[in-house]
Amino acid sequence: MFGHLGVEWNVLDLEDEERTALGDVIALHRRFRPLLHGGDAVRFDLAPNGPGGRDSVPDAMAHGVYAIDRGEALVCFAQLRTGMALTPPPLRLPGLAPERAYRIENVPLPGGLRGSSRTLPEWLTEPRADFALTGAQLAAHGIQLPVLWPETAMLLHLSI
């Protein structure tokens, strides 16, 4: 998704369900292609889990692309393994325009949002057009993410 979207697969051998899923992935890439190919790549340092960390490997990773003018961003958060905490720490997004207000959208991925949260953060369950956080708020406080199962991810689209 965050590079070239090459399909190294004989699409003539796909079942109808696989063909539909591939079409969904291609449509998602097309939606964000200008941002993906024209923005600045960003990576976020996520601390290892717990005080001092279980080891030096974080339980999750996050990376994305910021538009050159910082008018939008696309960020992937991936849960790599089960964390020790009940909820993940807020995802802080430094480098956005501090004074701009960003709307945050969860971009549905094939397979859906999968995790063990009994309740999801309100911004996910009840999206409001008037809900926005400034770049300064996103850098300092971040946004609370849901508990995801290991080896799952979510995609966030931020726009002004």
Secondary structure, 3 states (H helix, E strand, C coil): CCCCCCCCCCHHHCCHHHHHHHHHHHHHHHHHHHHHHHCEEEEECCCCCCCCCCCCCCCEEEEEEECCCCCEEEEEEEECCCCCCCCCCCECCCCCCCCCEEEEEEECCCCCCCCCCCCCCHHHHCCCCCCCEEHHHHHHCCECCCCCCCCEEEEEEEEC
